[in-house]
C-alpha cells in the first residue's frame, strides 16, 4: 500500500485532509489529552494531525513520500518510515494511540494491533478507525474487539471509530 500512497503523496492533503480533520475532531472531543502526553499516530500519512493535538506527537507510515510532505516534523525526528506491524518504539511508550482510516490498509491487522498494545502504556487511550466499506471491515472490528476493551463505537459517514483501552 505504501507504493500507492507514495504515488499520490503530493496531492494527499488535497484529497483527504478535510475528511480526516472531521474524524480528528470526533477523536479530540472524546480523548483526554494534555501537553505532557505522548501520542502515536499509526498510518499518519502527511502527519497534519500533529498540529491538531496539544501533546508530544509521533507518527509512523510506510509511505516515505507522504512523510516528506511534513518536512519539519521529519527533521525533528518525530516521523518514522515504518509499518504498523513493526513499530519502532519501546514497550510502554505512549499515552495515546490513534490510527485514522488506515487499519484497512495494513498487511496484518492482528499483528499491528498487538504492536500498538505493546508500545502503549497501561493507561493508554486508543482511537482506531477504518472504512465501513472496506472488504475486511468485519474482520478488523472483530480483531479490535478481541484485543481491546471497547469504550465507545461511533459510525461516522465513512468510518467506524472505536475508542478503546488495553
Secondary structure, DSSP 4 states (H G I P E B T S, - for coil): -HHHHHHTGGGHHHHHHHHHHHHHHHHHHHS---TT-EEEEET-TT-GGGGTSSSEEEEEES-HHHHTTSHHHHHTT-EEE--TTS--S-TT-EEEEEE-S-GGG-S-HHHHHHHHHHHEEEEEEEEEEEETT-TTHHHHHHHHHHHSEEEEEEE-SSEEEEEEE-
